[in-house]
Amino acid sequence: MRPRCIEQLTATECGLCCCAMLLRFAGAGVDVHELRMRYQVGRDGLTVADLSRILRENGVRPHVYRTSAAGVAGLGVPAICHWQRSHFVVAYAFDARGVTLLDPGAGRRRVTHAEFAESFSGLAVTADAAAVGRRPRRAPGVRVLARFAWEKRALLSLVLVLSLATSAVPLGIPALLESLFGGAQASVSAGLLLAGVALAFALVLFVRTVAGVIASVAVGRSLARAVFDRLLRLPYGFTESRGPGELMFTLESVQQLRSLLCNDLVLVLVGAVVSVVLLGWLAMLSWAALVATLGLIVVLVLAASAATGAVRRSAYAETRARAELQTTQLSAISGLEVIKTNGMESAYVQQWQRRSDAVQRQFTRLQVVQGMFNALMAGMMFVGPLVILAQVVPAHAAPGVSLVVSVQALTGLLLSQVNLMVGSFTRLAQASSLLVRVADVLLRPADDLFRGAVRARPAGAIEVSGVSFAYGTFGRRVVDRASLTVPAGAKVAIVGPSGCGKSTLARLLVGLHRPAAGRITIGGVDLRDYDREDFYDAVAYVPQNVVLEYGTVRDNIRWGAGERADEQVYEAARRVGLHDEILALPLGYDTPVASLGHNFSGGQRQRISLARAAFKHASVVVLDEATSSLDNLSEAAVTAYFDSLRATRVIIAHRLTSVVDADLIVVMDRGAVVESGTHDELSRRGGLYRSLYELTAGAEQYSPTGGFA
């Protein structure tokens, strides 16, 4: 069996893909999609110990070796190899010419022994055969196709029936030829029959074309909506681990897949039915022709099988290159300010050129492979009927003209049907890389954090009890058994050094992440028991990097809070000191927002987001450095408004001078809560908070009682 490389979909899941390949070789019957559902790979990837645990938990016994490059060959392949100290590959075969690698990041490839020795990092993992083997589930892409084919079965059935009707004309050609060559009298009626058949064929073909277009549009619309809807409903961690360029490429892939359902699958089904009928007809005419035709079909199928593997590998490489190119382009557009102010235009163009050249190389390789296969098929189609006739003539003592013409027509039709089916399978192989990406979205469960057991607006005290969280199944705890209480209507600040987990805790409070352990309650109700709509109707979250939506300023303030009177929009803007600035714009509240809000200043973006929180009268407000871009007067206005509102506030702050008046200050370090108290209490205590404050404000700037005690 020629091994198939499993390509990674994120930058850090190479180890998971290698485990999937090793499990497949061991007969465990676990596919990579199951592993992706079971194990979340964080931004730091996996270690060799993590790989061993995955293999062990899925029914195989792993063996870890510290060895040399030469020693890997003696371990027995396949083996997972640590590669260039930052990657994992599977060494599949060793021979005199080099090593065959299954690389999740680059596909199947060969390296020389010298290259292997240079890149191998000294750690290898092998696995025993599974104790209890099981058959793997159907490939995720097949499940997606089957699901949407069943959903649109009525339309697809109509297209199938009409396609069979159009294919009935070729099935009647032998009888028609018999009439044409059967005599002068018969030829007149045959001519009339031929005209009628041509007219009926044109009519049915037109109806089939219209039905195919309708089905294609319906399937494309349904598939696109399903992918986009599921993408928005997936856990936040899914989009965090994938770049926006990768996700955009997945969304664009949907339209390329609709023809698979509406055209290629129908062609395969119709081709199979027509081929069986034609084979039966051919058997009645000439057994010699049947045997010769079956032999040619076997050759075609074997050639297609070899070509399909090459097409699949080339398509995977091209898909990966296109996704990387799109990521580069999107990064350039969104980061244009940084590129220009650092004089990086030339460097970025060079990076783009490398990615673009990679796409062109893979595209050229794919086209060459397809061209070779198409040339082979064309040659077979040309020579095939002649070869079959060469077998028919000697097998019959005196074959008539009608027999020869009928056999030639039937074999030509049969080979063309086989050619169409083979082409459909080849296109399916080419689209398999796109199917994997779409299936990775559609087959994942939607975020079910909110159970909806309690229908009420969250309000009151926030209680965090022993909450822990890690990015990925094997990642270190970014939040580690954190506990704190935010009294109802209080202003509580969470501070700490960079990377201490305070922003992650903020995301946990607003339901963007699910705690790995512990409990969060608001007003005595577990966060998970709230209804999603009720929760976000009352809880406002303003992140440190505000991104505005396309539309107008009015749309952005009102966004997500339903249609309300314009006066309420204006009042929300007044509360955060933004109303007069908006009116000073030529288009006022109808000023368009472009480039994700980059046509506004950072302070304006933050105040628009704060106005959104004010617009929906949030009872719980979580601000993650949400006033970092505001001037002192604007920040004072925002603070005064939220003070008057008496909303429960959690403020993530780097500037400690902005939270000295907080009712409670919680200090975090390495994911844990290490201190809490008021500014005066923490200042006198002489712990981490005092050190941070001295760095940011300076001890000389604070002397309520003559300095720090």
N, C-alpha and C positions, 0 to 999 in steps of 0.2 A: 504494500500500500504506500503510495506516494504521500508523504505527510503534508498537511495543510497548516500553514502558519496562521496563528490567530493574532490579528493586528490590534494594538492598543488604541483606545478612543480618547484617553487623557494622557497627559505627560508623565503621570506617576504610576500607571497601572501595568507597567511592563512585567513586574513580578507576578501579578495576578494572572496575566495571559500565559506566562510560562507555566504556572501551576495548572492552568486549564489544559495545556498541551501535554504535560506530564501525566495528568489524571486520565486523559484520553488514551495515551499510550499504555497506561497501566490497566485499562479496562474498567475504570470506575464509573464511566457513563455520566460524568458531570460536565456540563458545558459552561462556557465562560459567562453566559448570561446569568446562570444560577449563582455563580461565584460573585458576580457584580451585585446581585440582590442581597447576598448574604454578608459580604464584606465590603465595607466602605473604605476606599483607599484615600487617605488624606494627602495634604500637599507635600508631606515628607516621604511618600512612597512606602515601601515595605523593606524589612530586613530579612536576612536569611532565616532568622528564628521565626519570623512571621510566615515565611513560605513553608517552613516545616510544620507549623501549626495548621495551616490551611490544608496541606496534604494529609496530615494525620486525621483531621476532623472530617475528611471526605473519603476515608476508608482505605488509605494506602500508608505503608510504613516508609517514612523518609530516612535518608542517610545523608549526613552532611560531612563533607571532606574539605580539609585544607591541603591542597596539593599543587603541583606544578602543572603547566600546560601539557607537558608530555604525560603526566599522570592521569589526566582526564580520560584519555583514550582507554586506559586500563580499567576504569571504573565501570564500564558498560554504558552505552548510550541508549536512549537519550539522557542528557543530564543538563540541569539548569546551571548556568555559569554566570558568576558575577563578572560584569564586563565594564572595563574602564572606570571602575570604582563608583559608578553612578547609574548602572543599567543592568538588566538581566536578559540573557538570551538562552536558547536551548541548543546545545551541541547535539546534532542528530546523527552525523556519520563522519568517520575519519577514513581517509584513504591516502594513497601516496601523493596525490595532487594537493590535498588540503582538507579543510573541514567544512561540512555543510551546516549552516546555522539557520535556525528559525528565529528571526529577530522580530519581536512585536513592533518595533519602531521602523523597520526597513524591509520587512518581508523575508522570504526565503533567499539566502545568498550563500556564496562560497567565499572563504578566505584562505590564504596560504597558511602553512604552519607557522611561519614567522609572524604574520599578522595576528594569528590566534595567540601566540605566546606574548606578544606585545600588549594585547588588550585584556587578556584574562587576568582577573584580580586575585586569583588564588583560592576562591571558595566555589565549591560545586555541590549540587544536591541531586541525588538520584532517588528513585522510589521503587519498591517492590510491586509486583502485580497485585491488583485488588483482590482481597479475600473473597468478596462477593461481587461479581461483575453485574452490571445492569446496562440495559440499552439506553443510550442518551435520548433525551427528548428531541422532538423536531426542532430544526434550526429556528431561531427567533424570527428571521425574515420570512420563512415559510408560514409561521403562525400568523404574522401580520397580513400576508397576502390572503391566507385562508379566511381570516376574520373579515376583511373588507369584501372579498368575493362573496361570502355568505350574506353580508349586509346588503349588497347590491345584486343579489341573486336574480331578481326579477328582470332588471335591465340587462344583465349579462346573459341571462337565458334567452332573452329576445335576440340579442346580438348573435348568440350561438346558433339559434334556430335559423335566422336569416343567413348566417354564414354557411350553414349546412345546405340551405336552399340554393345559394349561389354555387356551391360545390356540386350540386346535383347535375348541373349542366355537363361538366367533364365526365361524370359517370355515364351519361347517355351517349357519349361520343362513339364508343364501339358500335352500338346499335345503329347510330346515324351513319357511320362509315359503311356498315354492312348494306344499308339501304342505298347509299350513293354509288356503291360499286356493284349493286345487285342487278342492274339492268336499266334500260332507258326509261321504261314506264315508271319504275320506282323512283328514278332520280327526280321526276317532277314533283311528286308528293314530298320527297325528301327535301327538295329545295324550299317548298312552302313550310315544311316542318322546321327547317334551319332558320328561316326568317322569324317564325313564331318563337322559337327558342331564344334567338338573339334578343328579341324585344322583351320577352319575359325576364331574361337574364339581366338586361340593362335596368329594368324596373326594380327587380329585387335587389340588385347591387346598389341602386340609389337609396332605397329604403334602409338597407344594411349600413350604408355610409352615414346616413343621418342618425340612425340609432346608435352607431358607434361613437359619433361625436357627442351625442347627448349622454351616453354612458360614460365617456371619458371625462366630460365636464363634471358630471355628478360624482364620479369616483374621486377625481382630483379635489373637488370642493370638500367632500366628506373627509378625505385623508388629510388635507391641509388643515381643516378645522380641528380634527382629532389631535394632530401633532401639536398645533399651537396651543390648544386648550390644555392638553396634558403637560406641555412644557411649563405653562404658567402655574399649574397646580402641583407640580413636583416639589419635594422638599427643597428648601433654599440651598442646601449643601450641594445639590446636583449641579446647579448653575455656577456655584462658586468654583467647582473643580474643572469647569470647562470654560474656555475663553469665549467671548462674544462672537468672534469670527467662526469658531467651530459650530456654535449654535445656529448662526445665520446660515452656514453651509448646510446644516441638517434641514432647516426649514425650506431652503431652496431645492433640496433634493426631492421633495415631495412631488413636484410637478413632473420630474423625470420618471417617476415610478408609476404614474397613472396608466401609461401605455402598456405596462406589464399586465395589468388586470384586463384592460379593455381590448388589447390587441394580441399580445403574445400568448397569454393563457388560452384565449379563444382559438388562436391559430393552432396551438398544440392539440386541443381537444378535437377541433374540426379535422386537422391533419390526421389524427389517429383514426377517426371514424372513416374518413375517405380512403386512407391507406389500406385499411382492412377490407373495405369493399373492393378496391382496385386489385388487391392481391387475390381475392376470391374470384374475381372476373378473369384475372390473368391465369389462374389455375385451370379454369374451364377452357381457356383457349389453348394453352400450351404449358405442360409441366416443365419443359426445358427452359422456357422463358421465366417461369416462376423461380426455379432454382437459381438461375443466373442473376435474377433481380435481387433475390434475398442475399446472395453473395455480395453484390454491390452495396446493398443497404448496410450490411455488416461492416464493410470497409468504410463507408461514410460515417457510421456511428463511432467506430474506433478513431477515425481522424478527428471527428468532432470532440470526442472525449479528451484527446490530447490537446486540442486547441483550446477547449474550455478552461482547462487548468491554467494555461499560459495567459488567456484573456483575463481570468479572475485575478491572477497575481498582478498583471499590468494595471487592471482597473483599480485594485486596492492601492497600488502605488500612486496612480494618478489622483485618486480621491484624496489620499493623504496630502499630496503636494498641493492640490487645489484648496484644501481646508487651511493649510499653513499660509498659502498666499492670501487667502481672504482675511485671515487673522492679521497678517502684516498690514494689509490695506486698511482694515478697520482701526488698527492701532495707530497708524499714521494719521488718519483723519481725526480721531478723537484726541490724539496727542500732538496736534499740529503746533500748538503754542510752545510746548517743550522742545520740539524739533527745531523750530525757527530760532528760539532764544539760545539754543546751544550750538547753532550752526551745523546741525546734523543732516541737512537736506541731502548732501552727496552720499553720506554713509547710509542713509535710509533708502535712497534710490538704489545703491549697490545691493543692499539686503533684499529689496523688492526684486531686483533683477535676478539675483540668485534663485529666489523662490519661483519667479516667473519662468526662468530657464529650466528649473526642475519640472515644472508643469509641462512645458513644451517637450522635454525629453520623454517624460512618461506618456504623453499624448502620442508622440511619434512612435514610441515602442508599441503602444496599444494598436495604433493604426497599421503598423507593419505586421503585427501578429494577425490582426483581422484580415488584412490584405492577402497574406499568404494563405489563410484558411479559405477566403472567398475565391481565390484563384484555383485552389485545389477543388473546391466544390464546383466551380464553373467547368473545369476540365472534366470532372466526373459526369456532370450533366451532359456534356457534349459527347463524350466517348461512350457513356453508359449504354444508351439505346443501341448504338452500333455493335457493342460487345454482345448485348443480349440477342440482337438479330443474328449475329454470327453463330450463336448457339442454337437458335430456333431453326434456321434453314437446314442444317444437316440432320436435325431431329425429325423433320417431316419430309416425306418422299417428294411431294410436290405441293409445297405451301402456296395457297392462293394469294392474290393481291390483297384481298380483304383481310386475311389473317396477318400478313406482314404489316399492313398499315395499322391494323388494330393493335397488334403487339407493340409496334413502335409508339403509337399514341398513348397506350396505357402505361408503358414503361416511362415515357417522358412525363406523364402526369404524376405517376407514383413517385418518381425521383424528385419532381418539383415539390410535392407535398412533404417528402422527407427533408428536402432542403429547407423548406419553410419552418418545419419543426426544429431542425437543428439550429437554424438562425435564431429562433425564439429562445432556445436553451442557452445559446451563446450570449444573447442580450441579457438574459436572466443572470448569467454568471457575471457579466459586466456590471450589472446593477446590484450585485450582492453586497458590495461595500456600502452602497447607499442604503440598502435594506437594513443592514446591521445598525447603522446610525439611527434610522427611523425607529427600528424595533427597540433600541436602547431607551428611547423616549416613551413609546407607546406601551411597552410591556412592564414598565415600572409602576408600582402603586402610587397613587396620588397621596399628597401629604394628608394624613388623618390625625394630626395633633389635636384638633378641636372635635370633641364628640357631640356637642350640642345638647347635653343633658340639661343644662340650665339656660333658660331664655331670659336674660337680664343684662343691662348695661353694667360692665365692670366698674366698680367704684369702691373707694375705701382703702384700707391699709394693704400694702404689698408685703408678703412674707416669703422669703427665700430660705428653704430648709435643706441643708446638705446637698446642694446642687453641684453636679460635676458634668463636664462636657469635654469631649476630645474630637478633633477633626479627623475622622476615620476610625475604623474599628481598632487599629493598632497604634493610633497616635497618642502622644502624651496628653495628659489632661491640661487643657488650657484654663479651665475653671475646675478647681479642686475642692469639693466639699464646702462650698461657700454658703454662708448663712448670714442673713441680715433682715432687718425689719424697717419698712418705710411707713411711718404712721400716716393715717388718712389726712390729706391736705398738707402734708409736710414737703419741704424742699430738702432732698437728700442728694449729696454729691458723692460720686465714686471716683477716687483718684488713685494714682499709682504710676510707677515707671512704665515706659513703653513696653508692650508685649506682656503686661501682667494679666490680661484677660478681661479688662473692664468693658471694652467694646463688645466682646463676645457675650459677657453677662447681659449687656443691654439688649442684644439680639435675642437672648433667651427670655428676657422679660416680655418682649413683644411677640413671641411665638415664631421667630424666624428659625430658631434651632430647637431641637427636642433634647431635654436633659437626659444624659446617660444614667443619672442617678439623682435622687432628691426630688423636691416638690416645690412648686411656685403657686402661691394663692394670691388672689386679689379679692378683697372684701370677704375673706374666709372661704371662697370658692376656688377649687383647683382650676388653674388656667385651662387645663385640658377639657373641663366640663362646660366651658362656655361655647356658645355658638359662634362660628367664625365671623359672621356679619355683625353680630352684636358686639363682639370683642373689638373689632377694628372700627366700629362706629364710635366707640368711647375711648380707645387708646390711640394716642398719636405718637409717632416716632419720627424724629428729625435726625438723619444721619449727618456725619461730619462732611461727607462728600455729596452734596445735594445735586440730583439730576432732575431737570424739569422735563415735562412731556411736551411733545409737539402740540401746538394749538396757540391760544392766546394767554395773556396774563390772567384774565378772568377764568378761563378754563382751568388753569393750573391751581388757582386758589380754591375753586369749587370742585376740583377733581376728586372723585371717590366719595363725595358727600351728598350726591344727588342734586337735582335741580332745585335751587332756591332763588329768592328774589335778589336782584343785583345789589340792593341796599345792604343785604347781609354780607355780600362780598366786600363792599366798600367799608363796612364796619370792621370786618376782620382785618383789612389792610390798615385801617386807622390804629387798631390796637397794637400793631407792631411797627408803627411809624413809617408806613410805606405808601399810604394813600396819596399824599401830596407829590411824592416822587413819580408815581404812576400817572397822575393827572398832568404832570409836566412833560410827559412823553407825547409826541405828535398824535399817536393813535390811542393814547390812554390805556384803558383796560383791554383794548382790542389789539395791542401791540403783539405781533407774533413772536413766539418762542422758537428759536432755531438752534441747531447743533447741541441738543440736549441742555439748552439753557446757557450756553457759552456766549451768547450775545448780551448777557447780563453780568454784572459784577458778582463776585463771590458773596458779598454782603447782601445784594439784592436777591440772589438765589436763596440764601438762607432765610431772608425775611418772607419771601413768597411761600417757602415751605412752612415757616412758623405761622403765617397767615392761614394756611390750610388747616393747621392744628386748631387755630382760634375759630375758624369758620365752622368746624364741626363740634365746638364746645366740648372738647375732650375732657374727661374726668381724670385720666391718667396720661401724663406726658413724659416721654423718655427723650432726652436731648443728648445726643452724642457729639459733643463739641459743636453744638448747633449755632453758637453765637461767636465762634472763633474769628469770623470775618467781619464782625460788626464793630462800628466805632462805639465809643463809650456812651454817647447819647442814645444811639439806637439800642444798645444792649440794656441800658437803664429803662427805656420804654418797654421793651419786651419783658424784662424782669418785673416791672411794676404791674403789667397786665396779668401775668400769670400769678403774681402774689394776690391780686384782687380776686382772681378766679377761684383761688383755694383748691386748685387741682393738685392731685398727688403727683409730685415731680421727682424724677430721677435724672440727675445731670452727670454726664461723663465729662470730666474736665481735665485738661492739661495745664491750663492757666489757673493756678490755685488762688490767685488774687480775685478771681471772679466768683468764688464760692465761699469766701470767708463768712458770709452771712447765712450759710446753709444751716438748717435745723440740725442736721447730722451729716458728718463727713465719714465715709467708709474708705479705708485704705486697703488696696489689694497689692499683693506681690506674689509672683509665680502662681497665679490662679487662685490663691487663697485670701480670705479676709484676715488681715493681720492687726488692724487697728480700727477703732471707731470712736466717735465723739464729736464735740463741737470744735471749732477752730481754736478757741482758747485752751480747751482741755488737751487737745493733741499737741499744741505748741509747747505747753508746759511739760508734756510727757517726755519729750526728747527722743522720739522714735523716728520711723521712716518718714512720717508726714513732715516733721520739723525739718529733716534734711532736704526733702523735696521743696518745701516752701522757701528755705534759705537759698536754694539754687535758683528759684524762679523769681522771687520777690526781693530777697535779701533781708537779713535780720534787721537792718537799720530802717527798713521801710515800715516795720510793724512794731509799735511800742504802746499798746493800750495800757499797759501797767509798767511802763519803763523798760520794755524789752522782754525777751523770752525768760521765763523763770526756769 
